[in-house]
Each structure stands twice: as C-alpha cells, then as structure tokens.
Amino acid sequence: MTHANCPRCGGRLARDNDSGRCAPCQAAERDRLSAPPVVPANFWEHEPVRRALAERHLGRAIRAYRCHPYHGRAPLPQTVVAGWLGITQAQLSRVENGPPLVHLDRLTHWSQLLRIPPRFLWFSLPARLTKVVEHNPVPVKEAGPTETPARTDANLAASSRGGGTTDRRQFHALAALAGIAATGSLDLLAAPQNTARSISMEQVHAVGSLVDEFRRADAAVGANQLCGLAIRMHAQLSEWAAKATYSRDVGEALQATLADLAIETAWLTIDANRRPEARAYLNEAITRARFADDPRMEVRAFAYLALLTCQDRPGEALHAAEAALRSSAGWGTPRLATLLHLRAASTYATLQDMSGSQRALSKAKREFDRGTSEDDMPFLHFVTAQEIKGIEGLAYLALGRPERAAGAFRTITENPSPVLRRNHIYYSVKLADAACRQDNIDEAAWTAMNLLPELGQVSSGRVSLHLAQLRSNLGQPQRSTAATRKFVEAYDQAVQA
C-alpha cells in the first residue's frame, strides 16, 4: 500500500507513486553516493537507531541508519554506506553484525562522518577535531579575525612549478585533512626500514581505506593539496610491497589495492595540472589489475585513460572508452556505463563529431535513469545529473556552441552540489568561459569574480589553469569594462597574496 506522505519531507505522495518518496526528495538524493545526507534532528530519536547507540554498538547503529524510513522504502545499500566509511561492503557487513567496535579513532571518524549528535555517543570527541562544515564531512580550518583566507590555489602559480615534497609536519597536516589520521593506518607510511617484512590481509584493507580517504578529501578540497602526498604514499607502499612477503590471496588483493592507489594518484596529477605524470600510474594500474585478475579495476583505469587523452589523443581516448565498455559488458552497473558513455561523448566532441557526441550523451542519460546499484564502485559518486550536464556543456564548447554550453553550465551553478565543491567551481569557470566566447564580457567577469573567494578552499590545478586563461582573455584592452577591470584586479591580488 502506498504511503500518503513522503517520510523524508512529509509532502503528499501521488497515487501512482510506488517509490516511497516524492519527486523532489528523489532528486535530492541523487548525490547520495557522495556522502551521508544532512538529516533532521529527530532522525536520531528513531527507536532502532536510539537503541543501538544506547547499547554502544556503532555497527548496529549504522545498520539502523541505513534502514531508517527517512531514506525511503528501500534501505540504503551497504555498498553506498561502505563507500562513505572508506571500507568494503564485506567489511561493513562484519561491522554491522559483529562485536562492537572498540577503536576510538574509527568510532570518532565514523560518528563525525555520519554527524551523530554528541549527546548520543558514549565517548567524547577529541578537542582537536575541527569544525565540520554543514554539508561537508571533511574538516576545514576556520580563519581567525586577523587571518587572511588561504591563497587562491597555492595556487595558480604553484601549478606551474609542479608542487614539491612535503616535510613531516606538512605531511601529517595533509594526512589529517584527508582523514587518513582517523583510519589509524599512518604506520603504513613510516620509513621503509620500519615497515613490516610481511603483509597481511588486514594491512591490505588498511591501504584500501587510505585510498578511499583520498577520494573523499579530493571531492571537497581538490588535488593540489593532496597530489604530493598521494605520490609519496604510492612510492612508499609500492616499495614496501616489492620487498615484503605475502600469501597468494593477499598478493592478489594487494595488487588490486595498489592498482586503485595508482589510479587515484593518476587522477590527482590530472586535476593538479600535472598531466604528463598520470600515464605511468594508469599503465601501472592496468598491469596490476591484470595481475590480480580484477576487471573492475582495469575498466576504471581505462576510464581515466580516456579522460587523460581526450584532448591531445582523442583517437586513443575513444579506444579506451570502448575497451572499457566491452570489458564491463555483463557485469557493469548503469552508473559505470553512464561514465563510460560520457567519456566517449567528450571524445567525439573533440573530434568534431556532433552526431557521435549526441548519441553517446543519449546513451549516458538512459543508463543514468536506470538508477544506482549495490554493486556501484565507490569512485562513481561523482556521476550525477549535474556531471551529465557538465559533460554536455563541455561537448558544446568543443563543438563551437558556447550558447548551448552556457545553458548546461548554468543549470549546474544554479543547483550546486554541497559535496562536489571542486566540480561546481570547475563548471562555474567553464560558464564564464562560455559567456566570454559569446562576447557576454560582463557576465563572464562577474561569474569569475564570484568564484575567487571559493578558490581558497578548493585547490585544483585544472581550475587554476582555466581561470588564468580567462583572466588573460578578459584582460585584453578591447574587452576593458568596469566589470573586467575589477575582476582582473581582484584576480591579480589573489594570486599575489
């Protein structure tokens, strides 16, 4: 029997609604792969949740959280929640059904991630934990009254230098930013001579958790702050794996996990505008995935190879996307197929094949409409309706249709994702670019101007590069207006700060 009201917002359900939630709430939950939603205060008074917390069993509380009526008629899949927590579905099942967790680091990290009110917890949150932004699980530092905001992408200048090696203090600061400190696995990043000579499955899972934390932090803060740390982690763990001993089962899992780490490192180099470094990591990932007989990881590597080569080697990019589609036939989820068709759409646009790009976009939208799956890989959290619009806008830009591109980008900027902040900023810069190409100079300047305060929180070399190009275009004498002069002045001050 259909409920009369939506359990999430209380709105009246249509007679033919069999989903258990109203259309606006269904739309609001399309980003649920990214991070836990912000829930109302009375969510925690639900009897199964309250009882599990009273029994001091966080695993049962997580299970009650997943099955809460707030999420609709169907519980949240274990795969989705496991992705939030940085563990596998099998690990989450053991957490929910096994003995209570006793590790304070994990209890603290997960309770903060789910935003469990402190009054329901049986342990105190350490004073060192920084404030959590309302829609963002990644801790950020608040600026004091006399403290200037972080530089606009340490920025637009640092991306050209390629970054540098972090010292120990900076390493631990960035590790905390990425959430790595809360995993209790920093010992894996000790000096090679201090690491264990043999590797267990538990240590492989710990490495996997580290990779997941990088993925989560990247969505919020961009790659510039994380890229050097990921490169260091990749080199150190690869050296450890090459010298240590392990069983065959551990070896296969280790190869797959190191492939995942190589892919994440490749992505961070791409977003930090250090693209030439990415190919070696992707080639390594494909090799390790084959060693582990892990087609899922191999397909993921091909997806990023298509992204890497789209602009300068579109033929290769198209081959990579098509190879990934062939390899995933029979087991790939709709979200994975959506991403691969989006990669193909971008490549066709680069090749100036409008009909091919439109066909691929149509396929991507059809796959997206099929919904999520419990088998979705955690990295697919960014494949949302907004991402489809963004790729559509990029395709129109490549095809010389800036007016159509601006319409797509404007849809994103008017409905920003609270979790995928870097993507929102990136597509906002592209909106300014599209406006500039239409000679809507003032709109381009004001759009870019409004982004400058946000760039102190999200550092992405890709964004920096596009913004620098926009500043160059708007700074030309023939485009001098009050708006463009104000933007150029503000941009230059931000870079020099």
N, C-alpha and C positions, 0 to 999 in steps of 0.2 A: 504494500500500500504506500502511495506517495505521501510524504510528509507535507503538511500545509505550509510550513515555513522553513526557510534556509537555516540550518543550525549554526551557520557562521555569522550571518548578519541579521537574521530574524526576518528577512524580507519574504514576501509571499511567493510561493513556487507556482509556476504554471501547471495546469492539469496534466500536460503531457511530459512534464519534466521527470525523468527517471534517474537523474544523476545524483539527486540528494542535495544539490546546491544550485543557487540562482546563477544566471549567466555572468553577472559582474564578478561574483566570487570565484567562478570557474576561471575567468580571465585573470583575476588577481593571483591565482595560484599557478599560473603557467611557469612562473620562475621558481617554483618550489624546489627544483633540483639544486638551486644555488646555495641556499642557506635556510635555516629554520625561519618560519614566519614570525612576525610580531603578533603575539596572541593577547587576548583581553585578560584582565586581572582575574576574572572568575574562572578562567581556564584551569587554574591550579587547584580550585576547590572541587573539581570533578572527583568523585569518590575513588575510582581506581588509581588515579594519579596521586591523590592525597594519601591514600592508604600505603602505596608503595614507598612514598617519601617518608612517611611515618615509620615504616619498617626499615628504613635506611638501606634500601636496595635500589640503587640508581638504575640497574638493568631493568627491573620490573617497572620502574617509573618511565623509562624510555619506551617500553612496550605499551604502557598505558597512554603515553603521549602519542604514539603512532596510531592508536585505536580510538583516540578522542573523537567524539561526534563533530567537533569543530572542523575537522578535516574532511567531512562529508561521509557518505555512506560506506565508502571503501577505506580501510586503513591506509596510512602512508606505507609504501613498500619498504621493506628492510634495506634494500639496495640504496634507496634515496637517503634514508637517515644514516646509514653506514657511511655514505659519501660525505655527509656533513661532519661526521665524527672522525673521519680520516682512517677508517678501518674497512675491512671487507664485510660482505653480508654474512659469511660464516662466522666471523668474529663477533658481529653484533648478536647473532643468534645465541652464541655461547654466553655473551654478557647478559642477555635478557633472561636466559634460562638457567644460568649457572649460579655459583655463590656470589654474595655481594662483593663489589669492588672495594679494595682497601687502599689502593694507591692514591694518595692525596692529589698528586699532580693531575692525574686523569679525572678524578672526581671534580676538581676545581675547573679544569679546562672545559669539560663537557657541561657542567652546570651553568657555566658562564655562556657557553655557546648556545644552549637552549633557553637562556635567560630565565632560569628558575629563580624566583624571588628568594633572597637570603633567609627569610623567616621560615621557609620550608626545609632548609638544609640543616644537617646535623654536624656540620663543620663550618669553620669560619673562612671566608675568602681572604687570602693574604692581602695586606695593605698595599703591596707592590703592584697589584693588578690595576691597570689604568682604566679610565672610563671607557665604556663600550658605547659607541655611537648607536643611536636608537635602532637604525636598520642595518648596522654593520657589526659583525662579530669580531672584527679584528681590532685590537686595542690601538688607540691613537693618542698622541701626546697633545695635551691642551696647551695653547700658547698663553703665557702669563701676560700681565698688563703691560710690561715693558719689553715683551719678547716679540720679535717680528716673525711672521709666518715662515714656514720652510721655503727655501728658494724654489722658484718655479722650475721644477725638474732639474735637479742638481747637475745638472739641468740641461737646458738647451745647449750649453757649452760642453758639459761633461760627455754628452752622447758622441761628440766628435772625437773626444780623447779616448773613448772606448772603456772608460771606467778604470778601476785599479784594484789592487789586492787589499782586502780588509785586514786591519790588525785585530788582535784578540778582543779588545774591548768592543770595536765596531762589529766584529763577528757575533759576539753574544747579544749585542743590541739588536742586530738584524734577525738573529735566531729568535729572540723574544717577539719581535714584530711578526715573524712568520708563524708564531705559535709553536715553534719547534721546542722551546724550553718546556712547554707544558706536556710534551709527549714523554719526557723522561728519557730521551734517547740521545742526548748530546754526547754521551760517552762513545757513541759510534763515530763521532767526528774528532776523536782525540788523535794525537800524533800516531802515525802508523806503527811505531815501535811499541806503543802501549795498547794496541788493539788485540783482541783475542786471535789465537792462531787457528781456531776452528770456528765455523759459522753454524749456528743453529737456525731452525725454522722461526723461532721467536725473534731472532735478530733480523731475519729477512722481513718479517712483518713490521718490525720497528722501522726499517728503511722505507717500507711502503707507506707508513704513517708520515714519515718526514716528507715524502714526495707529495702526499695529499695536503699537508700543511702549506707547502709552497704554492700549490694550485689555489688554495683558498685565499692566501695572502695576495697572490698576484691579481686576482679578480678585484681586490679592493685598492691596492696601492700601486699597481703597475710593476714593470720589470726592472727599472733602473736600480732600485734599492735591493733587489733580490738576485740579479743576474750573477754578480761576482760570487755571492755566497753559494749559489747553485753550482757554478763551475768548480769552486773549491770542493764542495761536497762530492760532486761527481768524480773528480780526480782522486780524492782520498778513498772513497768507497770502492772505486774500481781497482785501485792499487791493493787494497785490503783483500778484495775478492780474488785477485790474481795470485796472491801469496798464501791465502788460507786454505784449509781443507774442509770438506763438507761431503755429505752423502749425496747420492744421485737425486733423490727427491728434493733435497734442499738446493742442489745445484740448479735444477730446472726452475724452481721458484725464484732463486736468486737472479738468474739470467732474465727472467720476465720482469722482475722488480727493477733491475739495473736498466733494462730497456725503457721502462716507464720513466726512470730518472733521466735518462738521456733525452727522451722526447720532451720532458718538461724543461730541461736545460736548453734544448734547441728553441723551444717557444720563447723562453725568456731572452735569449740572444736576439731573436727576431723582433720582439717588442722593444728591446733596448736599442734597436737600430744597430745591432752588431751581426747583421745577416750572414756575412761570409763564414762566421764560426758555426752556423747552425747545421750545415750539411753534414759535417763529420759526425755530429751527435745523432742525426737521423739515420745515417748509414750504419752507425754502430747499433742503433736501436733495432733496425731491420735484421741485422745479423744475430743479435742476442735473442730476438723474438723467434727466429728460426731455430736457434739452438734449443730454445725452450719449447718449441712446437706450439707457440702461442699466436694463433692467427689474429686474435683481438688486438694484441699489441702491435703486430705488423701492420694491420689496417690503420691503426691510429698513427703510426709513423708515416704511412703513405699520405694520410690526410694532411699532415703538417708539411710534408714534402711538396704537396700540391700548393699549399699556401706560400711556401718559401719561393717556389719557382714561377709563380703565376705571372709576375710582371716581366722578368727577363728571359724566361724559358717557358712560354705558355704551352708549347707542344709537350714538353716533359711534364708539366703540371697536369695537363689533361690525361696523359697516360697514367700518372699516379692516381688521380681520382677514379679513373675507370678500373684500374687494377684493384683498388680498394673496394669498389662496388662488386667486382667479380669475386674477390676473396671473401666478402661478407655475405654473399648470397646464401640464403638458407638459415643463417643464424643472426644476421644483423638486425638491430631494432629499428623502428621507424625514425627515432631521433638520429641514429647513426647515418641512416640513408639520407635524412634531411641534410646533415652536414656535408656529406659527400656530393650530393647534387648541388649544394651551394658552392662548393669548391669548383665544380665543373662550370657553373653559371658564371663565376668570376673569370674563369679562364677563357670561355667563349667570348665574353665581352672584351677581354684584352686582345683576342684575335679578330675583333670587329665583326663577330658572327652574332648578330642580334637575334635571329631566329633560334640558334642553338642556345643562347643565353636564356631566352624566354622559355624554351622547352625545359631546360634544367631547373629554372625557378619554379615552373608549374609542378614539376615532379617533387621538388623540395616541399612545396606547400601541401601537396597531397599527403606526403609522408608525415609531415608535421601534424596534420589534422588527425592522424591515427592515434595520437596521444603518446604518453610515456609508457615505459615498460620497467618491470623489476630488474630486467637484465641490462638496463642502460648503464654504460660505463660512466663513472663519476665526472670525467672531464667534459662530458656533454652538457654540463649545467648551463653553459652559455648559449646553447642552441634554443633560442626563444623566438617568439613572434617578432620581437624587436631586432634580433640578429638577422632574420629573413629580410626585414625592411632595410636594414643597413646594407646587406649584400646587394639587394635590389638597387639601392641608391648608388653604390659603388659601380655597379654594372652600367647604370645610366650615365655616370660620369665618364667611364671609359669609352662609352659609345657616343659621347658628344651630345648628351641630352641633359644639360645641367638643370633645366626647369623641372624635369621629371625626378631627377636625383634630389633636388631640394625638397620636393614634396615627401619623398620617402624619409629623408633625414629629419624633416620637421616632425613627422609622426613620432620618431624616437625621442626627440628633445622635449616634446610636449608631454610625454609619459615616461619619464626616466625611471630606470630600474634602481632601487635603493641598494642593490648588491653589486651589480656590474658597473661600478662607477667609472672605471677606465674606459669601457666600451661607450658609455654615454658621452664622455668627454671627446673620445675619438670621433664619434659620428657628429658631434656638435662642431668640431673643427671642419669636418667634411661639409657640413651645412654652410658654414662661412665660405668655404672654397667654392661650393656650387653657386652661392649668391654672387661671389666675385666674378665667376665666369659668365654670369648673366648681366654683369655690369651693375648689379644692385650693391654699389660700393658701401653705402652707409649701413645697410643691413649686415653685410659681411663684417664690417668693422665693429658694430655693436655686438654681434653674435660672438666674435672672437674676444672682445673686451670682457664680456660677462664670464668667459671661461678662465681668465687669468687667476682669480682667487682660488679656483678649484685645483689648479695645476700644482699648487704647493703640497697637496695631499696625495696626488697620483703622479708618479714619475714614470713616463713611458717615452722611450726614445723615438718611437714611431710618431707619437703625438707631437713631440718637440720638433721633429723634422717638418711635419706638415704645417705646424704653426709658424715655424721660421720661414717657410716658403710663402705662407700667406702674408706675413709681415713684409717680405720683400715685394710681393705684388701690390699690396696696399700702400707701400711707401713710395711708389713711383710718383714723380711730380704731377703727371697728368691725372692722377687719381687723388690728388690732395683735396680733402674736405675737412671740416671741423671734426667729423667722426673719425676719419682715418688718421688725422694728426694726433688725436687723443689716444687712439689705440697704439700707434707706433711709439708714442712717448711712454705709455704705460708698459708696453712690452719690453722696451729697452731698459726701463728701470727694473723690471722684474728679473731680467737676465743678469743685470749687473749687481743685483742685491746680494 
